[in-house]
């Protein structure tokens, strides 16, 4: 564990260790390539859509 997590309660340290273990065991999704999709970062991840220069937040 890193130094910044040592001051956390034992329960929080255990939760972080369990989450790290789950991330290590997780398999990466084998998704097909999107046809006709948007270029650049995934808009849903960043919370906005842009089309023809107009940004729409949701």
N, CA, C and O of each residue as an XYZ file, in Angstrom:
232
protein
N       0.829     -1.174      0.000
C       0.000      0.000      0.000
C       0.874      1.237      0.000
O       1.981      1.238      0.538
N       0.362      2.283     -0.608
C       1.151      3.508     -0.662
C       1.068      4.252      0.663
O       0.226      3.958      1.511
N       1.951      5.210      0.819
C       2.026      5.961      2.070
C       0.757      6.754      2.340
O       0.382      6.926      3.500
N       0.082      7.245      1.295
C      -1.101      8.072      1.509
C      -2.315      7.272      1.983
O      -3.285      7.864      2.456
N      -2.284      5.949      1.867
C      -3.401      5.132      2.349
C      -3.162      4.595      3.752
O      -4.068      4.012      4.346
N      -1.968      4.778      4.295
C      -1.663      4.254      5.628
C      -2.449      4.961      6.727
O      -2.689      4.375      7.783
N      -2.856      6.213      6.496
C      -3.602      6.936      7.521
C      -5.105      6.670      7.438
O      -5.876      7.266      8.190
N      -5.529      5.792      6.544
C      -6.934      5.412      6.447
C      -7.268      4.338      7.477
O      -6.389      3.603      7.926
N      -8.545      4.251      7.847
C      -8.947      3.166      8.761
C      -8.709      1.799      8.113
O      -8.661      1.700      6.887
N      -8.562      0.758      8.915
C      -8.309     -0.586      8.363
C      -9.390     -1.043      7.379
O      -9.095     -1.732      6.403
N     -10.632     -0.659      7.638
C     -11.723     -1.055      6.745
C     -11.535     -0.452      5.359
O     -11.748     -1.121      4.348
N     -11.134      0.816      5.317
C     -10.916      1.483      4.039
C      -9.722      0.876      3.311
O      -9.754      0.706      2.092
N      -8.675      0.550      4.053
C      -7.498     -0.085      3.444
C      -7.891     -1.433      2.844
O      -7.470     -1.771      1.737
N      -8.699     -2.201      3.576
C      -9.139     -3.498      3.069
C      -9.991     -3.330      1.810
O      -9.842     -4.090      0.853
N     -10.887     -2.334      1.810
C     -11.737     -2.091      0.648
C     -10.900     -1.717     -0.571
O     -11.168     -2.184     -1.677
N      -9.888     -0.877     -0.371
C      -9.015     -0.500     -1.479
C      -8.237     -1.702     -2.012
O      -8.063     -1.846     -3.222
N      -7.771     -2.558     -1.110
C      -7.037     -3.755     -1.534
C      -7.949     -4.699     -2.312
O      -7.532     -5.278     -3.316
N      -9.189     -4.857     -1.855
C     -10.143     -5.713     -2.569
C     -10.469     -5.151     -3.948
O     -10.571     -5.905     -4.915
N     -10.633     -3.844     -4.045
C     -10.917     -3.219     -5.334
C      -9.748     -3.399     -6.297
O      -9.950     -3.661     -7.482
N      -8.534     -3.260     -5.789
C      -7.352     -3.451     -6.627
C      -7.275     -4.895     -7.136
O      -6.923     -5.135     -8.291
N      -7.603     -5.834     -6.278
C      -7.603     -7.241     -6.684
C      -8.646     -7.505     -7.762
O      -8.382     -8.237     -8.716
N      -9.834     -6.911     -7.616
C     -10.877     -7.063     -8.645
C     -10.421     -6.468     -9.972
O     -10.668     -7.049    -11.029
N      -9.755     -5.311     -9.924
C      -9.268     -4.697    -11.167
C      -8.239     -5.585    -11.848
O      -8.216     -5.674    -13.075
N      -7.390     -6.243    -11.069
C      -6.378     -7.124    -11.655
C      -7.020     -8.341    -12.322
O      -6.538     -8.815    -13.351
N      -8.109     -8.844    -11.732
C      -8.771    -10.030    -12.265
C      -9.728     -9.716    -13.412
O     -10.089    -10.613    -14.173
N     -10.142     -8.462    -13.545
C     -11.120     -8.083    -14.563
C     -10.536     -8.291    -15.956
O      -9.372     -7.982    -16.214
N     -11.353     -8.810    -16.828
C     -10.936     -9.014    -18.206
C     -11.359     -7.804    -19.027
O     -12.406     -7.201    -18.789
N     -10.529     -7.469    -19.989
C     -10.863     -6.369    -20.856
C     -11.920     -6.836    -21.859
O     -11.860     -7.958    -22.362
N     -12.878     -5.967    -22.139
C     -13.952     -6.318    -23.054
C     -13.431     -6.355    -24.480
O     -12.673     -5.483    -24.904
N     -13.849     -7.371    -25.208
C     -13.476     -7.504    -26.611
C     -14.665     -7.037    -27.444
O     -15.460     -7.845    -27.924
N     -14.774     -5.722    -27.606
C     -15.901     -5.145    -28.325
C     -15.551     -4.946    -29.793
O     -14.403     -4.648    -30.122
N     -16.537     -5.108    -30.681
C     -16.271     -4.852    -32.099
C     -16.075     -3.353    -32.336
O     -16.527     -2.528    -31.543
N     -15.410     -3.020    -33.409
C     -15.202     -1.609    -33.747
C     -16.538     -0.972    -34.104
O     -17.385     -1.600    -34.738
N     -16.718      0.272    -33.695
C     -17.952      0.984    -33.986
C     -17.872      1.559    -35.393
O     -16.892      2.214    -35.749
N     -18.891      1.317    -36.179
C     -18.947      1.837    -37.537
C     -19.691      3.169    -37.523
O     -20.808      3.251    -37.014
N     -19.085      4.197    -38.072
C     -19.728      5.510    -38.137
C     -19.773      6.230    -36.807
O     -20.584      7.140    -36.632
N     -18.929      5.851    -35.867
C     -18.924      6.469    -34.545
C     -18.197      7.799    -34.532
O     -17.644      8.236    -35.541
N     -18.206      8.433    -33.372
C     -17.558      9.727    -33.195
C     -16.053      9.563    -33.055
O     -15.579      8.532    -32.579
N     -15.310     10.568    -33.464
C     -13.859     10.586    -33.263
C     -13.565     11.210    -31.909
O     -14.386     11.954    -31.372
N     -12.408     10.913    -31.362
C     -11.981     11.532    -30.115
C     -12.472     10.783    -28.899
O     -12.892      9.630    -28.995
N     -12.416     11.456    -27.727
C     -12.798     10.810    -26.470
C     -14.282     10.435    -26.454
O     -15.102     11.063    -27.124
N     -14.600      9.423    -25.695
C     -15.985      8.971    -25.568
C     -16.836     10.077    -24.936
O     -16.560     10.476    -23.805
N     -17.864     10.588    -25.631
C     -18.638     11.708    -25.091
C     -19.402     11.372    -23.814
O     -19.571     12.240    -22.958
N     -19.855     10.159    -23.669
C     -20.601      9.796    -22.466
C     -19.689      9.861    -21.248
O     -20.123     10.249    -20.164
N     -18.447      9.489    -21.421
C     -17.503      9.502    -20.305
C     -17.262     10.922    -19.810
O     -17.114     11.143    -18.608
N     -17.222     11.877    -20.719
C     -16.918     13.253    -20.347
C     -18.177     14.100    -20.166
O     -18.063     15.283    -19.843
N     -19.359     13.545    -20.360
C     -20.602     14.220    -20.018
C     -21.115     15.235    -21.013
O     -21.993     16.024    -20.663
N     -20.612     15.257    -22.242
C     -21.207     16.168    -23.209
C     -21.090     15.604    -24.614
O     -20.227     14.773    -24.897
N     -21.952     16.058    -25.470
C     -21.943     15.682    -26.871
C     -21.707     16.937    -27.687
O     -22.124     18.027    -27.296
N     -21.048     16.787    -28.805
C     -20.809     17.920    -29.691
C     -21.150     17.461    -31.101
O     -20.691     16.416    -31.562
N     -21.959     18.257    -31.767
C     -22.306     17.959    -33.146
C     -22.359     19.269    -33.898
O     -23.102     20.178    -33.530
N     -21.570     19.365    -34.951
C     -21.500     20.573    -35.770
C     -21.167     21.804    -34.932
O     -21.723     22.878    -35.162
N     -20.265     21.655    -33.964
C     -19.802     22.776    -33.183
C     -20.669     23.178    -32.020
O     -20.335     24.127    -31.311
N     -21.779     22.485    -31.797
C     -22.663     22.804    -30.670
C     -22.512     21.723    -29.621
O     -22.704     20.540    -29.905
N     -22.166     22.129    -28.402
C     -22.002     21.185    -27.288
C     -23.300     21.094    -26.519
O     -23.934     22.110    -26.232
N     -23.693     19.884    -26.189
C     -24.905     19.634    -25.430
C     -24.509     18.871    -24.186
O     -23.995     17.758    -24.291
N     -24.732     19.436    -23.013
C     -24.422     18.774    -21.750
C     -25.666     18.100    -21.228
O     -26.775     18.620    -21.351
N     -25.470     16.947    -20.651
C     -26.591     16.269    -19.982
C     -26.111     15.548    -18.765
O     -26.905     14.917    -18.067
